[in-house]
Amino acid sequence: MELVAVIMGGENSNERFSGAKKLLDYGFANYALVSPEITENAVPVKLGKADFVKAVPAEPIQILVDKAQKNQVQIQTVL
């Protein structure tokens, strides 16, 4: 996870640095990247050679969530 902090209007360098540190500390303490477990979902196919195909993402998925909610992330296939 990469975070960027921008402090505008600080009186001096030390104040801006302190503000940025607080923002970054908050971000890393409260948020996390979650890679949800992908289960193979069978999607029905009409008029195809196969009755079903497996729906999988083309690339790995990572979602930024509140750490308190990271166990609540679910994957759902919607047509």
Residue pairs with C-beta under 8 A, 6 or more apart in sequence:
1 28
1 31
1 32
1 33
1 64
3 23
3 24
3 27
3 28
5 19
5 20
5 21
5 23
5 24
5 27
6 20
7 15
7 16
7 19
7 20
7 23
10 16
10 19
29 67
30 66
30 67
31 64
31 65
31 66
31 67
32 64
32 65
32 67
32 70
33 62
33 63
33 64
34 62
34 63
34 64
34 65
34 70
34 73
35 60
35 61
35 62
35 63
36 61
36 63
36 73
36 74
36 75
37 75
38 56
38 57
38 61
38 75
39 75
40 54
40 55
40 56
41 54
41 55
41 77
42 52
42 53
42 54
42 55
43 52
43 53
43 54
43 55
43 77
43 79
44 51
44 52
45 51
45 52
45 53
55 77
61 75
63 73
65 73
